[in-house]
Amino acid sequence: MRMRRMLGLALASATLVGASAVGAVSAAAASSPNISREDCAAAGGQVVSQPYAGDSCKLPDGTKQAIT
C-alpha cells in the first residue's frame, strides 16, 4: 500500500510539472511578438500612436502588435 501511494505521488508530481511546462510554452506562444515599423508597413498595417501606451501596429485583420 505504501509503495502504491509513493508511486501515485510521483506520477501526480510528474503530471503537474509537465502541465506547467506546457502552460508556459503556450503562454509565450500566445503573446504577440513585437514588430518594426517597416514590417508593419509591409504587412499593410497602420502605425497608431497612443499617449502613455507608445506606438502599435494595427494590422488589416484587426490585431494590434507593439512596435519595437
C-alpha positions as CSV (number, residue, x, y, z in Angstrom):
1,M,0.0,0.0,0.0
2,R,2.8,2.4,0.8
3,M,4.6,1.7,-2.5
4,R,1.4,2.4,-4.4
5,R,0.9,5.8,-2.6
6,M,4.5,6.8,-3.4
7,L,4.1,5.8,-7.0
8,G,0.8,7.8,-7.2
9,L,2.5,10.9,-5.7
10,A,5.4,10.6,-8.1
11,L,3.0,10.3,-11.1
12,A,1.0,13.3,-9.9
13,S,4.1,15.4,-9.5
14,A,5.4,14.5,-13.0
15,T,2.0,15.3,-14.4
16,L,1.9,18.7,-12.7
17,V,5.4,19.6,-13.9
18,G,4.5,18.6,-17.4
19,A,1.3,20.7,-17.3
20,S,3.1,23.8,-16.1
21,A,5.8,23.4,-18.7
22,V,3.2,23.2,-21.4
23,G,1.4,26.2,-19.9
24,A,4.5,28.3,-20.0
25,V,5.2,27.4,-23.6
26,S,1.6,28.1,-24.6
27,A,1.6,31.5,-22.8
28,A,4.8,32.5,-24.6
29,A,3.4,31.5,-28.0
30,A,0.1,33.3,-27.3
31,S,1.7,36.6,-26.6
32,S,2.0,38.7,-29.8
33,P,5.6,39.4,-30.9
34,N,6.9,42.9,-31.4
35,I,7.0,44.2,-35.0
36,S,9.1,47.0,-36.6
37,R,7.6,50.0,-38.4
38,E,8.9,48.6,-41.7
39,D,7.4,45.2,-41.1
40,C,4.1,46.9,-40.2
41,A,4.0,48.9,-43.5
42,A,5.0,45.8,-45.5
43,A,2.1,43.9,-44.0
44,G,-0.4,46.6,-44.9
45,G,-0.8,47.8,-41.3
46,Q,-1.1,51.3,-39.9
47,V,1.1,52.7,-37.2
48,V,-1.0,54.1,-34.3
49,S,0.4,56.3,-31.6
50,Q,-1.4,56.4,-28.2
51,P,-0.4,58.6,-25.3
52,Y,1.3,56.7,-22.5
53,A,1.0,53.5,-24.4
54,G,3.5,54.0,-27.2
55,D,3.2,53.0,-30.8
56,S,1.5,50.0,-32.1
57,C,0.7,48.5,-35.5
58,K,-2.9,47.9,-36.4
59,L,-3.0,45.1,-39.0
60,P,-5.7,44.6,-41.6
61,D,-7.1,41.6,-39.8
62,G,-7.8,43.8,-36.7
63,T,-5.0,42.7,-34.5
64,K,-2.6,45.1,-32.8
65,Q,1.1,44.5,-32.1
66,A,3.6,46.6,-30.2
67,I,6.2,48.3,-32.3
68,T,9.9,47.9,-31.3
